[in-house]
Amino acid sequence: MDGDTMLNAVGAALVLALVVGVAVVALNFAGGASGGDAPDVDWTIERVNDTAVRVTHGGGEPVRTDEVRVTVDSVSRATDWSDPVAEGDSTLVQASDGSRVRVVWNGGRGDREIMDSERV
């Protein structure tokens, strides 16, 4: 293979890689998202003592544990829910007075929604 042929082959490979890369990015933005909505759930967030709050699934659709997070002042907290989280299920999380507690649904691929938020 001479130099010009080699250069043309490398150039064609680079153009092809660029086109494939742009197509992958476009699919992720346009049609690649799951398009799902957060489950319809009523949450209750209540203080139980000076250092903890109880977050309770008060009714509505069940939620998979890998799709729901409880955050306190934007820091994710460990929960001990069974899968799926259903009506009546609750968990305790540490939260100081005046903290912002949020229940966040994460459906993946950019689908994220704050399902409930309360200052405790």
C-alpha positions in Angstrom: 0.0 0.0 0.0 1.4 3.4 -0.9 1.2 6.5 1.3 -1.8 8.1 -0.5 -3.8 4.9 -0.3 -3.0 4.5 3.4 -3.9 8.1 4.1 -7.2 7.7 2.3 -8.0 4.5 4.3 -7.2 6.2 7.6 -9.3 9.2 6.7 -12.3 7.1 5.7 -12.1 5.2 9.0 -12.0 8.4 10.9 -15.0 9.8 9.1 -16.9 6.5 9.7 -16.1 6.6 13.4 -17.3 10.2 13.6 -20.6 9.4 11.9 -21.2 6.4 14.2 -20.3 8.5 17.3 -22.7 11.3 16.3 -25.5 8.7 15.6 -25.0 7.1 19.1 -25.2 10.5 20.8 -28.3 11.5 18.8 -30.0 8.2 19.7 -29.3 8.8 23.4 -30.8 12.3 23.3 -33.7 11.6 20.9 -35.1 8.1 21.3 -32.7 6.5 23.7 -34.3 7.7 26.9 -36.8 5.4 28.6 -39.4 8.1 28.4 -41.0 6.8 31.6 -42.7 9.0 34.1 -42.2 8.7 37.9 -44.7 6.4 39.6 -47.7 8.2 41.2 -47.0 7.9 44.9 -48.0 9.9 48.0 -45.1 10.1 50.4 -45.1 11.2 54.0 -42.0 12.7 55.6 -42.2 13.2 59.3 -39.7 13.8 62.1 -39.6 11.1 64.7 -36.9 12.5 67.0 -34.0 15.1 67.0 -31.9 13.1 64.6 -34.2 11.1 62.4 -37.2 11.3 60.1 -39.5 8.6 58.7 -40.2 8.4 55.0 -43.4 6.4 54.3 -45.0 5.3 51.0 -48.5 6.6 51.7 -50.3 5.1 48.7 -50.1 4.8 45.0 -47.9 2.7 42.7 -45.1 0.5 44.0 -41.6 1.7 43.3 -38.5 -0.5 42.7 -35.9 0.2 45.3 -33.2 0.7 42.7 -35.3 3.6 41.3 -35.9 5.6 44.5 -33.4 7.5 46.7 -33.9 9.5 49.8 -31.6 12.5 50.1 -30.9 14.8 53.0 -29.5 18.2 51.9 -28.7 16.5 48.5 -26.7 13.6 50.1 -28.1 10.2 49.4 -29.1 8.2 52.6 -29.2 4.4 53.0 -32.7 3.0 53.2 -33.9 -0.5 54.3 -37.0 -0.8 52.1 -38.0 -4.2 50.7 -38.4 -4.4 46.9 -40.7 -3.0 45.6 -41.5 -0.2 48.0 -45.3 -0.4 48.4 -48.0 1.4 50.4 -47.2 1.4 54.1 -43.5 0.7 53.7 -41.3 3.2 55.6 -37.7 3.8 56.4 -35.8 5.9 58.9 -33.0 8.3 57.8 -30.8 10.6 59.8 -31.6 14.3 59.3 -30.8 17.2 61.5 -33.4 19.9 62.3 -33.9 22.2 59.3 -32.6 19.7 56.7 -34.3 19.3 53.3 -35.4 15.7 52.8 -36.3 14.6 49.2 -37.6 11.4 47.7 -36.1 11.2 44.3 -37.1 8.8 41.5 -34.3 7.9 39.0 -35.7 5.9 36.1 -32.3 5.8 34.4 -30.9 7.4 31.3 -31.6 10.9 32.5 -35.1 10.3 33.8 -35.1 11.9 37.3 -37.9 13.5 39.3 -38.2 14.8 42.8 -41.3 13.0 44.0 -41.5 14.8 47.4 -39.5 17.4 49.2 -39.9 18.7 52.7 -37.9 20.8 55.2 -37.9 19.0 58.5 
